[in-house]
Amino acid sequence: MAERDPIEIHDGGMHQPGIVEDAKPIADAARKKRRNKILLGLVAAKIVIGGGWYMLHDTGHVSTDNAYVNADSAQVTPLISAEVADVAVVNTQVVHRGDVLMRLDDSDAKLAVLKAQAEYQKARRGFSQTAANSGSLSAQVSARDADIGQARAQLASAQASLGKARIDLARRTELAESGAVSGEELTNAKNAYSTAQANLALAQAAVAQTSATSSAARESLAANQALIAGSTIDTSPEVASAKAKLDQALLDLQRTVILAPIDGVITNRQVQVGQRIAAGSPVMTIVPIGSVYVDANFKEGQLTRVRAGQPVELVSDIYGSKVTYHGRVTGFSGGTGSAFSLIPAQNATGNWIKVVQRLPVRVQLDPRELAAHPLRVGLSMEAKIDVAETN
């Protein structure tokens, strides 16, 4: 038989050490069980409270941390080819619309203006001379008409002289047969008749010549009139063409000074003094920080209730949660980001795996909040859209 633990008697009472030691673990286990129950109750209460808050608040919102600041930046490009004479701005510099950004060498442009001005003055004088020629040609036509009249009068006189010489010759020929007229007189009559015939031919040629001269003068007048018909010195084609070349030369001279097209911050300046740049080459970018917006990339499943005009709350990583921006949904992109990537995803294989796509949503920010806390293009944002509001 196993030995029993001895029984100690103290002052009329009995003490059993083995029984006391067995009861202590049981009490600790009971306390631990009660503590676990309390912890489980607290966790359950927290889950219930969190679920209730989510049901009351977050069910009316969709959010994403895949959002970035963007802006419609202005690309600065010279419109003429020239050497850079001066660059007045540096990166990070704030500029306003109309500020001078850079100057190009204007030597060639000034020479082009002088040449165009000379061509323009020459065209104006040419038109004035053409207009003046019309008066001269008109006078020439009148003179040629007078010459025709004179030639016709001479022709009539020659015809009359020829008629008289013919009659004189016939009469003397008849008298010569009877011996009443000498041979010398008959010869003189024949010579007079021949002379009258020659004079008639000359008169006829003169009429023809003066008629031709008059026709040429009329044609010259008509051609000259056609050059100025319906035109003034300012609307003449030659003058207008020369004026257009002068305007182009003046515009090219004006373009040697490049001005800021918008308000913003200079970024990505890539031009130096002395560098020769070609027309259309980008030299710097201006970012309008006062009118930036946010492109928030939401999962396609989150967009079921998103509509244009809904309010948006945004938080920037640069300022943290202490600064909250407010904006509105202004629109949706025409396609997902992957659809417009350099190498679009191809899912025409047998090993196709569906990937949740994201669609950029444009959010316009409050200009007053942007002025108080400026943002820069490319910064990360967190966006939360209130889809409960259906504007």
Secondary structure, 3 states (H helix, E strand, C coil): CCCCCCCEEECCEEECHHHHHHHHHHHHHHHHHHHHHHHHHHHHHHHHHHHHHHHHCHHHEEEEEEEEEECCCEEECCCCCEEEEEECCCCCCEECCCCEEEEECCHHHHHHHHHHHHHHHHHHHHHHHHHHHHHHHHHHHHHHHHHHHHHHHHHHHHHHHHHHHHHHHHHHHHHHHHCCCCHHHHHHHHHHHHHHHHHHHHHHHHHHHHHHHHHHHHHHHHHHHHHHCCCCCCCCHHHHHHHHHHHHHHHHHHCCEEECCCCEEEECCCCCCCCEECCCCCCEEEECHHHCEEEEEEEHHHHCCCCCCCEEEEEECCCHHHCEEEEEEEEECCCCCHHHCCCCCCCCCCCCCCCCCEEEEEEEECHHHHHHCCCCCCCEEEEEEECCCCC
